[in-house]
Amino acid sequence: MPEEIYVIPFGQSLPTDTSVATLYTVTNRNKTLRHAVLDSVVVCEVTGTDRTFSIYVDNDGAETWGNGKAIFKDVEIKGNQSVLVECAVVLLADATIGVQSSAGSALNFTGSGREIVTR
């Protein structure tokens, strides 16, 4: 079956607390989505105070978070700064990307990547 690749925004999230928030979930639209690839996440600190952030990938679809699912953990970001986090992480069907901020309403996360579908 032929494959098509779509570059798409994976979502944007400004977590309101320090819990892990879902940024993107691989959804199997019409049973054609094979997998996705997370290419980058832009993290923007919006309060003027130094913070830390973490990014997680849960490839089993359970949305359980912890050190075993961290791809970036407790990364420092300066107040009013943005950081481009580049990566190439394959996401399986039903996988979820989670993001976490050290303070609520302080960090805005914007993800982008590719979805690979079969036709």
C-alpha positions in Angstrom: 0.0 0.0 0.0 1.3 3.5 -0.8 2.2 5.7 2.1 1.6 9.5 2.4 3.4 11.7 4.9 1.8 14.8 6.4 3.7 17.5 8.3 1.2 18.8 10.9 1.0 20.7 14.1 0.8 18.2 17.0 -0.9 20.7 19.3 -0.3 23.4 21.8 -0.7 23.3 25.6 -0.3 25.8 28.4 -0.6 23.4 31.4 -2.5 25.1 34.3 -0.7 23.0 37.0 2.4 20.8 37.4 0.7 17.6 36.3 1.5 16.1 32.9 -0.7 17.5 30.2 -1.4 15.7 26.9 0.0 17.5 23.9 -0.8 15.0 21.1 -2.3 11.5 20.7 -1.8 9.4 17.7 -5.3 8.7 16.4 -6.0 6.1 13.8 -8.3 7.9 11.5 -10.2 5.5 9.2 -7.6 2.8 10.1 -5.1 4.4 7.8 -2.6 6.0 10.2 0.4 3.8 10.7 2.5 5.9 13.0 3.7 9.5 13.6 7.1 11.1 14.2 7.6 13.9 16.8 10.1 16.3 15.2 10.1 19.3 17.6 8.6 21.0 20.5 8.9 24.8 21.1 8.7 25.6 24.8 8.0 29.3 25.7 8.3 30.6 29.3 5.6 33.3 29.6 5.8 34.6 33.2 9.4 36.0 33.3 10.6 33.4 35.9 13.1 30.6 35.3 11.4 27.2 35.2 11.9 23.6 34.2 10.0 21.3 31.9 9.7 17.7 31.0 8.5 15.9 27.9 7.2 12.3 27.9 6.3 9.7 25.2 3.9 6.9 26.1 3.9 4.4 23.3 1.6 1.9 25.0 -1.4 4.3 25.1 -1.9 4.0 28.8 -1.0 7.7 29.6 1.1 6.7 32.5 4.0 9.0 33.1 7.3 8.6 34.9 11.1 8.5 34.4 10.8 5.5 32.1 8.8 7.5 29.6 10.8 10.8 29.8 12.6 12.0 26.6 13.5 15.3 28.3 13.5 15.6 32.0 13.7 18.8 34.2 15.2 20.9 31.5 15.9 24.5 32.6 14.4 27.4 30.7 15.0 31.1 31.5 12.2 33.5 32.1 10.7 35.0 28.9 12.8 32.7 26.7 11.9 30.1 24.2 13.6 26.8 23.6 13.4 24.6 20.4 13.6 21.0 21.3 14.5 18.9 18.2 14.0 15.2 18.2 13.0 12.3 16.0 10.8 10.1 18.1 8.6 7.4 16.4 5.1 7.3 17.9 3.1 4.1 17.6 -0.6 3.8 17.2 -2.4 5.3 20.3 0.9 6.8 21.6 0.6 10.1 23.6 3.0 13.0 24.1 2.9 14.5 27.6 4.4 17.8 28.7 5.0 19.1 32.2 5.9 22.5 33.7 7.4 23.2 37.1 4.7 25.9 37.6 1.1 26.2 36.3 0.3 28.6 33.4 4.1 29.3 33.0 5.2 27.3 29.9 3.5 27.1 26.5 4.4 23.9 24.5 3.9 23.7 20.7 4.6 20.4 19.0 5.0 19.5 15.3 5.8 16.4 13.4 4.7 14.0 10.7 1.9 11.5 10.4 2.5 8.5 8.1 -0.7 7.0 6.6 -1.4 4.2 4.1 -4.0 4.5 1.4 
